[in-house]
């Protein structure tokens, strides 16, 4: 009997691997076999962190493999321009070799590929080898909608042919969608002009082509969160929120080991008393900003759990706490290098979430009814802040001063403003109820997941009658 076999491939970044791992769990739960393809570098990180109570790694239906990304071991993979360009040049051949190896066993042949839309080159491999393609959106679907609208924006003279904004004004993709600031488009604010151009040429234009070529686009979102996008692009199927399925199953796909001691610490705190502070896997502060944040958390007089990542590859930063800080904070503050975030946000002690507004963090906060203090760092995070503060009204934004610093006074003031605003907190709880209802049996995300599973299995039947697929 042939397996229903899906090959899944994410962009090699933390915020892309985690939701596709959770999607893969959904696939295996529904009887699909998944081969999950990371780069060699990312694969080692994920496997090393896939240990501990409640973390189930590879299984009979989920196998994790890797292919090289084309970079040298010593290269800086936080150089997104170089990483992206090298992958697009090097990985297609390696993926073809992997697919050919898999196809040697007739019962293991791939039914379809599920590719991160930021890996647009996969579409060409799928087309060449006659394999059906689905695209996965790990960001808000509004960001993918923007990617799919690039040609129209160029035709309308909003962008030039290199993706550079021609007008300093907010835009709307449709009247049912929020306004977007072109200065914050993904390919405009990632790095220097060379990096931005690479991102536009490879990720954006490649992602647009892949989304157009795909039979389905599945998304870590819900109909309630982004109704305007789904009415504009009915091809998109929201199957979110993609979360660890129950309390005995931990989230997988992390690049670093989680420090679970923070959960024991949270157990000792009062209900809704703790500020949770976490800025994802990429955000970098300078020493001055780090000190302002540290002193602000001290000034709030509230308990806080703060994820302070160790020195990040490619960034020679060793943060120094203010003089005497640890003695003054005592047990009121808990610092960890990486946290089991879903479990943290689900803990009754959490009062609010100070976040960079990455989409995974946004979905996890929303799914647990936690109000946000929004501090976006780059790319799509600015638009996610728009959703949180202006559309859903479940958080407040932190603003920089003229020197580009979010001051301790600003942080302390916004913490007080958020925690004294019962409307925002009520909105967060109501949104949680609506979002979590989507994954219940028979509701929108559940139906969309089943629609996708059925499509995969129908394809498997076609494989048996045709040599079109490998």
C-alpha positions, 0 to 999 in steps of 0.5 A: 500500500502506498503512503500519502507522502508529503515533502515539507520545506521551510525557509531556514529561520525560526519563525518559519520552521516552527509553524511548518513543524506544527502543520506537519504534525497535523498532516501526520495526525491525519495519516499523511507521511511527512519528510521535513527538509531543513538545511544542514545547519538548521537541521542540527539546531532543531534535532539538538533541541528536540529532547525533553519531556513532552517533546516528540521528535521524528516518528514513523510518519515524520522523518527529518532530513537535510540538504546543504544551503550552499554556504560555508560552515563559518559563514554568517547566516544572519546575512539574509541577502547572502543566505537567500541568494546562495540557497536559490542558486545551490539548493534546487539541485540538491532537492532534485537529488533528494526527490530522486532518491525517495522515488527509488522506492515506489511506495515512498513516492512524493504525492505533493510538496508543501513549500514555504512561499519564501522558498519560491525556487521550489516551485520550479523543481516541482514543475520540472519533476511533475509534483503537485505543489502547495505553498505555506504562509508562515506570516500573516496572510496580508504579507503574502497578499502584498507579495502577490500584489507586487505586479499590480503595485508596479503597474499602478506606479506605487513601486518601480521595477526594483520594488522601491516605493515611489510614493510616501503614502499609505496604501490599501490592497483592498478596501477591506484590508488595513493600510500598509506603509511602503517604508515597512515593506519586507524588502525595503527594511531588512538591510542595506540596499543590496540585501533589500534588492536580493530579498525582492528579487528572490523572496518576493518575486519568487514567492509571487510565482510560487503562490500563483503556481500552487494548487493550494495556499495554506496559512497559519491564520484564521478567517476571523483574524484576516477576513479581508485577505481571504475574501480577496484571495479565496485560494488561501486556506487558513488552518490556524492557529497552529499550536502544540495540540495539548498540554502534554505535547511541547512545541517543536522546531526550536533552534535553542533548548528551552529553559523550563525552570521559568514555568516553576517560577511562574507557578509562584506568582500571582494571577495576571501579575507577570510581564512576559518579555520576548523578542524572538530569534532575530531582534538585536538591541544595542547596550543603551537600549538593553539598559533602558529596558532593564531599568524600565522593568525594574521601575514597574515594580512588577514581576517579569519573565525576560528572554535574553538570548545569548550572543547571536551568531553574526552579532558580537553582543554581550549584554551587561546589566546595570550596576547592582541590577541583579541584587535589586531585582532579586527573585522578582525578575526571571531571565532565561535564554529561551522559553517554552513560549506557548506554555508561558503564554498559557500560564495564568500568571501572565498579565501581558506580552512585550513582543517584537510582533513576529507572526508566531508570537502574535498567533500564540499571544492571541490564542491565549488571550494575552494583551500586547506591548508592541515593539516591532523590529523589522519587516512584517512585524510593523504590519502585525503591530497594526493588526494588534493595536488598530484592528483587533485592539488588543495591545498598545505600541511602544514609541521611540524618542528622537534618538531612536530609543524606547525609553524606560519612561515610555515602557513604564507608562505603556505597561500601566496604560495597558494593564489599566485598560479593561477594554483591551484585555476584554478584546484579547479574551474575546479574540482568543475565543473566536480564534480557538473556535476555528480549529474545533471540529467542523469549523473553518480551520478544521474544514480547510485542513480536511480539504487540504488533506483530501486534496493530498490523498486524491493526488495519491490516487492519481499517482497510482494511475499515472506516471506524471508524478514521481 
